[in-house]
Amino acid sequence: MALVSIRSVNKVYDGNVHAVKDVSLEIRDKEFMVFVGPSGCGKTTTLRMVAGLESITSGDIVIGDTVVNQLPPMDRDIAMVFQNYALYPHMSVFHNMAFGLKMRKFEKPEIDKRVRDAAAILGIETLLDRKPRQLSGGQRQRVALGRAIVRHPQVFLFDEPLSNLDAKLRVQMRVELKKLHERLGTTAIYVTHDQVEAMTLGDRVVVMKDGIVQQVGEPLELYNTPANKFVAGFIGSPAMNFADVTLAESGGRLWAEAQGLRIGLPDPIARRANGRNGAHATLGIRPEDIHLASPTDADDLCFEAEVEVIEQLGSEIVLDTRVGRSAFVASVDPSLRMKVHDRLKLAMNPARLHLFDAGSEAAI
Amino acid sequence: MAVTAVSGPVARPTPRLRRMEDERWLAFALLVPTAVLLGLFIAYPFIEGVLLSLNSTRVGVKGDFVGLKNFDKIWNDSIFRTSVWNTFWYTGVTTVFKLALGLWLAMLLNRHFKGKALVRAFILLPFIIPTVLSTFAWKWMFDPTFSVINWTLFQLGFITQRINWLGDPDLAMTSIIIVNVWRGVPFFAISLLAGLQTISPELQEAAAIDGARPWQRFWHVTWPLLLPVTMVVVLFSVIQTFADFQLVYVMTGGGPANATHLFATYAYQLGIGTGLLSEGAAVSLAMFPFLFLIVVVQLLYIRRVETR
């Protein structure tokens, strides 16, 4: 068990592809840290640098209290679960799990005990004599986990371990991973491109884009107060709505205006946006923070929208609507009845409005 | 009326059509060309060869049935015994070197470096050039008077006298082994490289994290996964080398003093060179049980490896 410290780490490939840019992070002892971002964002490269599979161009990586920059993977006391499981196809499940212990010259009885303990935790005791090709995707995933946990490493590294499983199994394995982490308490770094996985698994989540850390925080922190437009759009499903607006002062208040839209900005945002009269900005609001307007809703938070698509999900209705040149997705009460091309009056939850700078895209 | 006209042929196919639909006939028709070709060019010559070896036929003389007399004769023939030993030695030594060098080259080529595609293409050259042509070039290099090898060794001060590469029995054998290895390594290298490329690099990384050192990664991961490909490549190579003809024929013609004869070259010399067709047939048939055994053993092994 250990903390992992990534200090001003850079990765440059072939002298010109700057894959990871000045990443600094502290991963606390026993923490489950998730790296999330679109493909090519540098999350896997960062993980591979921690593993020692990729060299570090500059900066330091510390595991426990050792700088591991120059250490080969085997001396870093880490275990990794690969996207394609990377099970040795010619070895039985038992030998796959025992390989790392054998290489480290553990005694036979100890190997046997550890493998059987891990197999019991993962529910694969009956599969120990099988070859990987005789296993289903979920079983292979468990063996790959087993191979990692028998070693009792300081840190677990996961490289998109669930992305090859079907949707149902993925949800199930996600829950099991969470339980496993609670049980073992080993520091874990988990890479995924799936924001749902990130939100459900992570104690904290790192959002990356183009090799740069966009934001680090607990899942709800990212959801409630995204640092910029990218994080706001990446976290949450369906994704946050964005509308290009012009800020205008009138009657002592600040308004966000676009074609067919005039929203009175509530106080905290208005204060932060002070002095931006006439500036362009992006207004953000999540689908679940838009509802059908009722008489109690203030007029300056309402807008009229035309329904374009209705998606009935049972627990909610997702509406694709159009307001002037902007599109808004709203998640509304499933008991409501409406038709395509209906014009509805919708209202925004003022506490949940977001405003982003048009240029830097940083939250205002 | 219109309805019966349309459905008529479907309901009642003509006899010829019905025969076409019978799968046994179709299977037979599809098999005939292959069967004829195999029969004409493999089965017939083989049987004819067996009959010839039981005869006393020579060039120009129609012989009589003599039973196993030809085999008895070659069994007591010291040149035949040398040829048998030579063939095994030649096949064994070249296969070991081809495998070792081929594997080494394949591992090198499996790394990333600039100009990888070009180097891979160049590696194949010895394999692409017609054997007879490249062997003539080698013969020139081993020539006692004009040998570039001798010249180089002499200039570097390693030797003071010419080495008679193809004139000394042991050196002649070594020389043809060198040429065979040179010619055969590309096939091993490229085939094994193809095999290496099917092994996921993630396995190497997983093994590295598991604590395996480079040679342990090779021994515990790469080698076992490459074994099926290796066995097939070795099988092909052994069959080809065992029955090799052109290399020895061009380089030494079986000499000096019959020291480098293989099954095939000796069979040719007896049968065509000397005109003893039946004895030549007996020599080349004597190759059959050995090859058969090698193939059976290797195929059984490959099957075991693959079902493992």
Interface residues (C-beta under 8 A of the other chain):
Chain A: A51 G52 L53 P72 P73 M74 I78 A79 M80 F82 Q83 N84 A86 Y88 P89 H90 F99 G100 M103 R104 R147 R151
Chain B: S200 E202 L203 E205 A206 A207 A208 I209 D210 G211 A212 R213 Q216 H220 V221 P224 L225 R308
